[in-house]
Amino acid sequence: MCHKATCGTCKKATWFGCGQHVPKVMDSVPKDQWCTCEPRVEKSGQQYPPMGSLLSSCVVC
C-alpha cells in the first residue's frame, strides 16, 4: 500500500510504498505541492514524483 510522504530535499509531497497506489495517493494533493525531484514515475500516462524512502531524504508523513 502506498502512503503520502514528504521529500526531505524539496520539502514537498511524494509517496512511499509498493507503487501500485501512486495515483490514489498523489491525485488528492494539488500539483503545485508535489515533489519536484527527478526521476519522475509514470503511471497510466501521468508523471508522478519519485518514490520517497525511509533510508534517503524522504520520510513518511
mmCIF file of the N, C-alpha and C atoms, coordinates in Angstrom:
data_MODEL
# 
_entry.id   MODEL 
# 
loop_
_atom_site.group_PDB 
_atom_site.id 
_atom_site.type_symbol 
_atom_site.label_atom_id 
_atom_site.label_alt_id 
_atom_site.label_comp_id 
_atom_site.label_asym_id 
_atom_site.label_entity_id 
_atom_site.label_seq_id 
_atom_site.pdbx_PDB_ins_code 
_atom_site.Cartn_x 
_atom_site.Cartn_y 
_atom_site.Cartn_z 
_atom_site.occupancy 
_atom_site.B_iso_or_equiv 
_atom_site.pdbx_formal_charge 
_atom_site.auth_seq_id 
_atom_site.auth_comp_id 
_atom_site.auth_asym_id 
_atom_site.auth_atom_id 
_atom_site.pdbx_PDB_model_num 
ATOM 1   N N  . MET A 1 1  ? 0.850  -1.183 0.000   1.00 0.00 ? 1  MET A N  1 
ATOM 2   C CA . MET A 1 1  ? 0.000  0.000  0.000   1.00 0.00 ? 1  MET A CA 1 
ATOM 3   C C  . MET A 1 1  ? 0.888  1.235  0.000   1.00 0.00 ? 1  MET A C  1 
ATOM 4   N N  . CYS A 1 2  ? 0.495  2.248  -0.733  1.00 0.00 ? 2  CYS A N  1 
ATOM 5   C CA . CYS A 1 2  ? 1.254  3.495  -0.800  1.00 0.00 ? 2  CYS A CA 1 
ATOM 6   C C  . CYS A 1 2  ? 0.681  4.519  0.176   1.00 0.00 ? 2  CYS A C  1 
ATOM 7   N N  . HIS A 1 3  ? 1.558  5.398  0.632   1.00 0.00 ? 3  HIS A N  1 
ATOM 8   C CA . HIS A 1 3  ? 1.196  6.439  1.582   1.00 0.00 ? 3  HIS A CA 1 
ATOM 9   C C  . HIS A 1 3  ? 1.839  7.745  1.157   1.00 0.00 ? 3  HIS A C  1 
ATOM 10  N N  . LYS A 1 4  ? 1.256  8.860  1.575   1.00 0.00 ? 4  LYS A N  1 
ATOM 11  C CA . LYS A 1 4  ? 1.836  10.166 1.322   1.00 0.00 ? 4  LYS A CA 1 
ATOM 12  C C  . LYS A 1 4  ? 3.112  10.308 2.148   1.00 0.00 ? 4  LYS A C  1 
ATOM 13  N N  . ALA A 1 5  ? 4.106  10.955 1.553   1.00 0.00 ? 5  ALA A N  1 
ATOM 14  C CA . ALA A 1 5  ? 5.378  11.210 2.234   1.00 0.00 ? 5  ALA A CA 1 
ATOM 15  C C  . ALA A 1 5  ? 5.815  12.631 1.914   1.00 0.00 ? 5  ALA A C  1 
ATOM 16  N N  . THR A 1 6  ? 6.782  13.144 2.656   1.00 0.00 ? 6  THR A N  1 
ATOM 17  C CA . THR A 1 6  ? 7.341  14.467 2.403   1.00 0.00 ? 6  THR A CA 1 
ATOM 18  C C  . THR A 1 6  ? 8.795  14.310 2.012   1.00 0.00 ? 6  THR A C  1 
ATOM 19  N N  . CYS A 1 7  ? 9.164  14.899 0.887   1.00 0.00 ? 7  CYS A N  1 
ATOM 20  C CA . CYS A 1 7  ? 10.539 14.821 0.396   1.00 0.00 ? 7  CYS A CA 1 
ATOM 21  C C  . CYS A 1 7  ? 11.451 15.665 1.284   1.00 0.00 ? 7  CYS A C  1 
ATOM 22  N N  . GLY A 1 8  ? 12.531 15.100 1.722   1.00 0.00 ? 8  GLY A N  1 
ATOM 23  C CA . GLY A 1 8  ? 13.492 15.812 2.554   1.00 0.00 ? 8  GLY A CA 1 
ATOM 24  C C  . GLY A 1 8  ? 14.328 16.805 1.772   1.00 0.00 ? 8  GLY A C  1 
ATOM 25  N N  . THR A 1 9  ? 14.350 16.681 0.440   1.00 0.00 ? 9  THR A N  1 
ATOM 26  C CA . THR A 1 9  ? 15.135 17.584 -0.397  1.00 0.00 ? 9  THR A CA 1 
ATOM 27  C C  . THR A 1 9  ? 14.361 18.856 -0.723  1.00 0.00 ? 9  THR A C  1 
ATOM 28  N N  . CYS A 1 10 ? 13.166 18.701 -1.313  1.00 0.00 ? 10 CYS A N  1 
ATOM 29  C CA . CYS A 1 10 ? 12.393 19.882 -1.732  1.00 0.00 ? 10 CYS A CA 1 
ATOM 30  C C  . CYS A 1 10 ? 11.254 20.206 -0.762  1.00 0.00 ? 10 CYS A C  1 
ATOM 31  N N  . LYS A 1 11 ? 11.037 19.332 0.235   1.00 0.00 ? 11 LYS A N  1 
ATOM 32  C CA . LYS A 1 11 ? 10.014 19.522 1.276   1.00 0.00 ? 11 LYS A CA 1 
ATOM 33  C C  . LYS A 1 11 ? 8.583  19.504 0.745   1.00 0.00 ? 11 LYS A C  1 
ATOM 34  N N  . LYS A 1 12 ? 8.377  18.884 -0.410  1.00 0.00 ? 12 LYS A N  1 
ATOM 35  C CA . LYS A 1 12 ? 7.038  18.794 -0.980  1.00 0.00 ? 12 LYS A CA 1 
ATOM 36  C C  . LYS A 1 12 ? 6.535  17.353 -0.913  1.00 0.00 ? 12 LYS A C  1 
ATOM 37  N N  . ALA A 1 13 ? 5.278  17.154 -1.320  1.00 0.00 ? 13 ALA A N  1 
ATOM 38  C CA . ALA A 1 13 ? 4.624  15.849 -1.206  1.00 0.00 ? 13 ALA A CA 1 
ATOM 39  C C  . ALA A 1 13 ? 5.140  14.848 -2.230  1.00 0.00 ? 13 ALA A C  1 
ATOM 40  N N  . THR A 1 14 ? 5.337  13.630 -1.773  1.00 0.00 ? 14 THR A N  1 
ATOM 41  C CA . THR A 1 14 ? 5.667  12.497 -2.624  1.00 0.00 ? 14 THR A CA 1 
ATOM 42  C C  . THR A 1 14 ? 4.954  11.284 -2.040  1.00 0.00 ? 14 THR A C  1 
ATOM 43  N N  . TRP A 1 15 ? 5.364  10.099 -2.402  1.00 0.00 ? 15 TRP A N  1 
ATOM 44  C CA . TRP A 1 15 ? 4.704  8.880  -1.950  1.00 0.00 ? 15 TRP A CA 1 
ATOM 45  C C  . TRP A 1 15 ? 5.749  7.859  -1.528  1.00 0.00 ? 15 TRP A C  1 
ATOM 46  N N  . PHE A 1 16 ? 5.294  6.855  -0.787  1.00 0.00 ? 16 PHE A N  1 
ATOM 47  C CA . PHE A 1 16 ? 6.157  5.771  -0.344  1.00 0.00 ? 16 PHE A CA 1 
ATOM 48  C C  . PHE A 1 16 ? 5.326  4.501  -0.327  1.00 0.00 ? 16 PHE A C  1 
ATOM 49  N N  . GLY A 1 17 ? 5.869  3.405  -0.816  1.00 0.00 ? 17 GLY A N  1 
ATOM 50  C CA . GLY A 1 17 ? 5.164  2.134  -0.756  1.00 0.00 ? 17 GLY A CA 1 
ATOM 51  C C  . GLY A 1 17 ? 5.400  1.261  -1.968  1.00 0.00 ? 17 GLY A C  1 
ATOM 52  N N  . CYS A 1 18 ? 4.397  0.451  -2.292  1.00 0.00 ? 18 CYS A N  1 
ATOM 53  C CA . CYS A 1 18 ? 4.523  -0.580 -3.326  1.00 0.00 ? 18 CYS A CA 1 
ATOM 54  C C  . CYS A 1 18 ? 4.517  -0.036 -4.747  1.00 0.00 ? 18 CYS A C  1 
ATOM 55  N N  . GLY A 1 19 ? 3.980  1.150  -4.973  1.00 0.00 ? 19 GLY A N  1 
ATOM 56  C CA . GLY A 1 19 ? 3.934  1.745  -6.306  1.00 0.00 ? 19 GLY A CA 1 
ATOM 57  C C  . GLY A 1 19 ? 2.636  1.510  -7.050  1.00 0.00 ? 19 GLY A C  1 
ATOM 58  N N  . GLN A 1 20 ? 1.771  0.658  -6.541  1.00 0.00 ? 20 GLN A N  1 
ATOM 59  C CA . GLN A 1 20 ? 0.509  0.371  -7.229  1.00 0.00 ? 20 GLN A CA 1 
ATOM 60  C C  . GLN A 1 20 ? -0.585 1.390  -6.924  1.00 0.00 ? 20 GLN A C  1 
ATOM 61  N N  . HIS A 1 21 ? -0.397 2.200  -5.911  1.00 0.00 ? 21 HIS A N  1 
ATOM 62  C CA . HIS A 1 21 ? -1.438 3.134  -5.486  1.00 0.00 ? 21 HIS A CA 1 
ATOM 63  C C  . HIS A 1 21 ? -0.992 4.591  -5.601  1.00 0.00 ? 21 HIS A C  1 
ATOM 64  N N  . VAL A 1 22 ? 0.023  4.851  -6.409  1.00 0.00 ? 22 VAL A N  1 
ATOM 65  C CA . VAL A 1 22 ? 0.559  6.208  -6.550  1.00 0.00 ? 22 VAL A CA 1 
ATOM 66  C C  . VAL A 1 22 ? -0.527 7.198  -6.963  1.00 0.00 ? 22 VAL A C  1 
ATOM 67  N N  . PRO A 1 23 ? -1.325 6.916  -8.008  1.00 0.00 ? 23 PRO A N  1 
ATOM 68  C CA . PRO A 1 23 ? -2.368 7.878  -8.381  1.00 0.00 ? 23 PRO A CA 1 
ATOM 69  C C  . PRO A 1 23 ? -3.355 8.156  -7.245  1.00 0.00 ? 23 PRO A C  1 
ATOM 70  N N  . LYS A 1 24 ? -3.741 7.124  -6.510  1.00 0.00 ? 24 LYS A N  1 
ATOM 71  C CA . LYS A 1 24 ? -4.691 7.307  -5.402  1.00 0.00 ? 24 LYS A CA 1 
ATOM 72  C C  . LYS A 1 24 ? -4.121 8.257  -4.348  1.00 0.00 ? 24 LYS A C  1 
ATOM 73  N N  . VAL A 1 25 ? -2.830 8.141  -4.072  1.00 0.00 ? 25 VAL A N  1 
ATOM 74  C CA . VAL A 1 25 ? -2.179 8.996  -3.075  1.00 0.00 ? 25 VAL A CA 1 
ATOM 75  C C  . VAL A 1 25 ? -1.967 10.408 -3.616  1.00 0.00 ? 25 VAL A C  1 
ATOM 76  N N  . MET A 1 26 ? -1.372 10.511 -4.796  1.00 0.00 ? 26 MET A N  1 
ATOM 77  C CA . MET A 1 26 ? -0.942 11.815 -5.301  1.00 0.00 ? 26 MET A CA 1 
ATOM 78  C C  . MET A 1 26 ? -2.060 12.646 -5.923  1.00 0.00 ? 26 MET A C  1 
ATOM 79  N N  . ASP A 1 27 ? -3.098 12.020 -6.462  1.00 0.00 ? 27 ASP A N  1 
ATOM 80  C CA . ASP A 1 27 ? -4.167 12.787 -7.099  1.00 0.00 ? 27 ASP A CA 1 
ATOM 81  C C  . ASP A 1 27 ? -4.973 13.610 -6.102  1.00 0.00 ? 27 ASP A C  1 
ATOM 82  N N  . SER A 1 28 ? -4.848 13.317 -4.809  1.00 0.00 ? 28 SER A N  1 
ATOM 83  C CA . SER A 1 28 ? -5.535 14.110 -3.788  1.00 0.00 ? 28 SER A CA 1 
ATOM 84  C C  . SER A 1 28 ? -4.697 15.305 -3.326  1.00 0.00 ? 28 SER A C  1 
ATOM 85  N N  . VAL A 1 29 ? -3.472 15.416 -3.847  1.00 0.00 ? 29 VAL A N  1 
ATOM 86  C CA . VAL A 1 29 ? -2.558 16.504 -3.483  1.00 0.00 ? 29 VAL A CA 1 
ATOM 87  C C  . VAL A 1 29 ? -2.481 17.484 -4.659  1.00 0.00 ? 29 VAL A C  1 
ATOM 88  N N  . PRO A 1 30 ? -2.690 18.794 -4.436  1.00 0.00 ? 30 PRO A N  1 
ATOM 89  C CA . PRO A 1 30 ? -2.553 19.762 -5.529  1.00 0.00 ? 30 PRO A CA 1 
ATOM 90  C C  . PRO A 1 30 ? -1.166 19.658 -6.171  1.00 0.00 ? 30 PRO A C  1 
ATOM 91  N N  . LYS A 1 31 ? -1.112 19.716 -7.505  1.00 0.00 ? 31 LYS A N  1 
ATOM 92  C CA . LYS A 1 31 ? 0.152  19.521 -8.217  1.00 0.00 ? 31 LYS A CA 1 
ATOM 93  C C  . LYS A 1 31 ? 1.227  20.534 -7.836  1.00 0.00 ? 31 LYS A C  1 
ATOM 94  N N  . ASP A 1 32 ? 0.833  21.728 -7.409  1.00 0.00 ? 32 ASP A N  1 
ATOM 95  C CA . ASP A 1 32 ? 1.846  22.711 -7.010  1.00 0.00 ? 32 ASP A CA 1 
ATOM 96  C C  . ASP A 1 32 ? 2.510  22.344 -5.683  1.00 0.00 ? 32 ASP A C  1 
ATOM 97  N N  . GLN A 1 33 ? 1.977  21.317 -5.009  1.00 0.00 ? 33 GLN A N  1 
ATOM 98  C CA . GLN A 1 33 ? 2.561  20.838 -3.756  1.00 0.00 ? 33 GLN A CA 1 
ATOM 99  C C  . GLN A 1 33 ? 3.354  19.548 -3.943  1.00 0.00 ? 33 GLN A C  1 
ATOM 100 N N  . TRP A 1 34 ? 3.432  19.037 -5.183  1.00 0.00 ? 34 TRP A N  1 
ATOM 101 C CA . TRP A 1 34 ? 4.165  17.800 -5.470  1.00 0.00 ? 34 TRP A CA 1 
ATOM 102 C C  . TRP A 1 34 ? 5.667  18.019 -5.426  1.00 0.00 ? 34 TRP A C  1 
ATOM 103 N N  . CYS A 1 35 ? 6.390  17.008 -4.998  1.00 0.00 ? 35 CYS A N  1 
ATOM 104 C CA . CYS A 1 35 ? 7.850  16.970 -5.049  1.00 0.00 ? 35 CYS A CA 1 
ATOM 105 C C  . CYS A 1 35 ? 8.303  17.252 -6.482  1.00 0.00 ? 35 CYS A C  1 
ATOM 106 N N  . THR A 1 36 ? 9.357  18.040 -6.618  1.00 0.00 ? 36 THR A N  1 
ATOM 107 C CA . THR A 1 36 ? 9.866  18.418 -7.942  1.00 0.00 ? 36 THR A CA 1 
ATOM 108 C C  . THR A 1 36 ? 11.144 17.665 -8.306  1.00 0.00 ? 36 THR A C  1 
ATOM 109 N N  . CYS A 1 37 ? 11.544 16.712 -7.493  1.00 0.00 ? 37 CYS A N  1 
ATOM 110 C CA . CYS A 1 37 ? 12.779 15.962 -7.745  1.00 0.00 ? 37 CYS A CA 1 
ATOM 111 C C  . CYS A 1 37 ? 12.606 14.978 -8.907  1.00 0.00 ? 37 CYS A C  1 
ATOM 112 N N  . GLU A 1 38 ? 13.706 14.481 -9.409  1.00 0.00 ? 38 GLU A N  1 
ATOM 113 C CA . GLU A 1 38 ? 13.735 13.526 -10.522 1.00 0.00 ? 38 GLU A CA 1 
ATOM 114 C C  . GLU A 1 38 ? 14.367 12.226 -10.033 1.00 0.00 ? 38 GLU A C  1 
ATOM 115 N N  . PRO A 1 39 ? 14.153 11.109 -10.681 1.00 0.00 ? 39 PRO A N  1 
ATOM 116 C CA . PRO A 1 39 ? 13.358 10.901 -11.897 1.00 0.00 ? 39 PRO A CA 1 
ATOM 117 C C  . PRO A 1 39 ? 11.883 10.732 -11.571 1.00 0.00 ? 39 PRO A C  1 
ATOM 118 N N  . ARG A 1 40 ? 11.019 11.156 -12.483 1.00 0.00 ? 40 ARG A N  1 
ATOM 119 C CA . ARG A 1 40 ? 9.576  11.029 -12.340 1.00 0.00 ? 40 ARG A CA 1 
ATOM 120 C C  . ARG A 1 40 ? 9.162  9.570  -12.554 1.00 0.00 ? 40 ARG A C  1 
ATOM 121 N N  . VAL A 1 41 ? 7.985  9.220  -12.062 1.00 0.00 ? 41 VAL A N  1 
ATOM 122 C CA . VAL A 1 41 ? 7.418  7.884  -12.216 1.00 0.00 ? 41 VAL A CA 1 
ATOM 123 C C  . VAL A 1 41 ? 6.158  8.027  -13.070 1.00 0.00 ? 41 VAL A C  1 
ATOM 124 N N  . GLU A 1 42 ? 6.031  7.203  -14.105 1.00 0.00 ? 42 GLU A N  1 
ATOM 125 C CA . GLU A 1 42 ? 4.844  7.277  -14.955 1.00 0.00 ? 42 GLU A CA 1 
ATOM 126 C C  . GLU A 1 42 ? 3.861  6.164  -14.612 1.00 0.00 ? 42 GLU A C  1 
ATOM 127 N N  . LYS A 1 43 ? 2.616  6.557  -14.389 1.00 0.00 ? 43 LYS A N  1 
ATOM 128 C CA . LYS A 1 43 ? 1.518  5.622  -14.114 1.00 0.00 ? 43 LYS A CA 1 
ATOM 129 C C  . LYS A 1 43 ? 0.323  6.052  -14.959 1.00 0.00 ? 43 LYS A C  1 
ATOM 130 N N  . SER A 1 44 ? -0.148 5.182  -15.833 1.00 0.00 ? 44 SER A N  1 
ATOM 131 C CA . SER A 1 44 ? -1.315 5.454  -16.688 1.00 0.00 ? 44 SER A CA 1 
ATOM 132 C C  . SER A 1 44 ? -1.162 6.750  -17.475 1.00 0.00 ? 44 SER A C  1 
ATOM 133 N N  . GLY A 1 45 ? 0.040  7.008  -17.976 1.00 0.00 ? 45 GLY A N  1 
ATOM 134 C CA . GLY A 1 45 ? 0.294  8.185  -18.795 1.00 0.00 ? 45 GLY A CA 1 
ATOM 135 C C  . GLY A 1 45 ? 0.512  9.475  -18.025 1.00 0.00 ? 45 GLY A C  1 
ATOM 136 N N  . GLN A 1 46 ? 0.473  9.432  -16.712 1.00 0.00 ? 46 GLN A N  1 
ATOM 137 C CA . GLN A 1 46 ? 0.668  10.615 -15.864 1.00 0.00 ? 46 GLN A CA 1 
ATOM 138 C C  . GLN A 1 46 ? 2.027  10.525 -15.179 1.00 0.00 ? 46 GLN A C  1 
ATOM 139 N N  . GLN A 1 47 ? 2.737  11.641 -15.104 1.00 0.00 ? 47 GLN A N  1 
ATOM 140 C CA . GLN A 1 47 ? 4.027  11.704 -14.425 1.00 0.00 ? 47 GLN A CA 1 
ATOM 141 C C  . GLN A 1 47 ? 3.820  12.053 -12.951 1.00 0.00 ? 47 GLN A C  1 
ATOM 142 N N  . TYR A 1 48 ? 4.448  11.284 -12.077 1.00 0.00 ? 48 TYR A N  1 
ATOM 143 C CA . TYR A 1 48 ? 4.359  11.492 -10.632 1.00 0.00 ? 48 TYR A CA 1 
ATOM 144 C C  . TYR A 1 48 ? 5.757  11.672 -10.050 1.00 0.00 ? 48 TYR A C  1 
ATOM 145 N N  . PRO A 1 49 ? 5.846  12.234 -8.837  1.00 0.00 ? 49 PRO A N  1 
ATOM 146 C CA . PRO A 1 49 ? 7.150  12.382 -8.187  1.00 0.00 ? 49 PRO A CA 1 
ATOM 147 C C  . PRO A 1 49 ? 7.803  11.024 -7.935  1.00 0.00 ? 49 PRO A C  1 
ATOM 148 N N  . PRO A 1 50 ? 9.119  11.027 -7.717  1.00 0.00 ? 50 PRO A N  1 
ATOM 149 C CA . PRO A 1 50 ? 9.799  9.776  -7.381  1.00 0.00 ? 50 PRO A CA 1 
ATOM 150 C C  . PRO A 1 50 ? 9.355  9.275  -6.004  1.00 0.00 ? 50 PRO A C  1 
ATOM 151 N N  . MET A 1 51 ? 9.506  7.978  -5.799  1.00 0.00 ? 51 MET A N  1 
ATOM 152 C CA . MET A 1 51 ? 9.151  7.396  -4.507  1.00 0.00 ? 51 MET A CA 1 
ATOM 153 C C  . MET A 1 51 ? 10.080 7.912  -3.417  1.00 0.00 ? 51 MET A C  1 
ATOM 154 N N  . GLY A 1 52 ? 9.501  8.248  -2.289  1.00 0.00 ? 52 GLY A N  1 
ATOM 155 C CA . GLY A 1 52 ? 10.291 8.609  -1.131  1.00 0.00 ? 52 GLY A CA 1 
ATOM 156 C C  . GLY A 1 52 ? 10.857 7.349  -0.496  1.00 0.00 ? 52 GLY A C  1 
ATOM 157 N N  . SER A 1 53 ? 11.803 7.515  0.403   1.00 0.00 ? 53 SER A N  1 
ATOM 158 C CA . SER A 1 53 ? 12.425 6.373  1.059   1.00 0.00 ? 53 SER A CA 1 
ATOM 159 C C  . SER A 1 53 ? 12.737 6.716  2.500   1.00 0.00 ? 53 SER A C  1 
ATOM 160 N N  . LEU A 1 54 ? 12.572 5.753  3.366   1.00 0.00 ? 54 LEU A N  1 
ATOM 161 C CA . LEU A 1 54 ? 12.944 5.959  4.763   1.00 0.00 ? 54 LEU A CA 1 
ATOM 162 C C  . LEU A 1 54 ? 14.455 5.990  4.928   1.00 0.00 ? 54 LEU A C  1 
ATOM 163 N N  . LEU A 1 55 ? 15.182 5.499  3.921   1.00 0.00 ? 55 LEU A N  1 
ATOM 164 C CA . LEU A 1 55 ? 16.637 5.441  4.010   1.00 0.00 ? 55 LEU A CA 1 
ATOM 165 C C  . LEU A 1 55 ? 17.325 6.595  3.300   1.00 0.00 ? 55 LEU A C  1 
ATOM 166 N N  . SER A 1 56 ? 16.547 7.422  2.569   1.00 0.00 ? 56 SER A N  1 
ATOM 167 C CA . SER A 1 56 ? 17.164 8.554  1.877   1.00 0.00 ? 56 SER A CA 1 
ATOM 168 C C  . SER A 1 56 ? 16.601 9.850  2.421   1.00 0.00 ? 56 SER A C  1 
ATOM 169 N N  . SER A 1 57 ? 16.319 10.792 1.549   1.00 0.00 ? 57 SER A N  1 
ATOM 170 C CA . SER A 1 57 ? 15.937 12.122 2.002   1.00 0.00 ? 57 SER A CA 1 
ATOM 171 C C  . SER A 1 57 ? 14.442 12.312 2.220   1.00 0.00 ? 57 SER A C  1 
ATOM 172 N N  . CYS A 1 58 ? 13.611 11.305 1.985   1.00 0.00 ? 58 CYS A N  1 
ATOM 173 C CA . CYS A 1 58 ? 12.171 11.449 2.173   1.00 0.00 ? 58 CYS A CA 1 
ATOM 174 C C  . CYS A 1 58 ? 11.724 10.648 3.392   1.00 0.00 ? 58 CYS A C  1 
ATOM 175 N N  . VAL A 1 59 ? 10.731 11.163 4.082   1.00 0.00 ? 59 VAL A N  1 
ATOM 176 C CA . VAL A 1 59 ? 10.201 10.468 5.248   1.00 0.00 ? 59 VAL A CA 1 
ATOM 177 C C  . VAL A 1 59 ? 8.691  10.366 5.145   1.00 0.00 ? 59 VAL A C  1 
ATOM 178 N N  . VAL A 1 60 ? 8.116  9.313  5.687   1.00 0.00 ? 60 VAL A N  1 
ATOM 179 C CA . VAL A 1 60 ? 6.672  9.116  5.661   1.00 0.00 ? 60 VAL A CA 1 
ATOM 180 C C  . VAL A 1 60 ? 6.006  10.125 6.581   1.00 0.00 ? 60 VAL A C  1 
ATOM 181 N N  . CYS A 1 61 ? 4.905  10.722 6.108   1.00 0.00 ? 61 CYS A N  1 
ATOM 182 C CA . CYS A 1 61 ? 4.154  11.704 6.909   1.00 0.00 ? 61 CYS A CA 1 
ATOM 183 C C  . CYS A 1 61 ? 3.361  11.004 7.989   1.00 0.00 ? 61 CYS A C  1 
# 
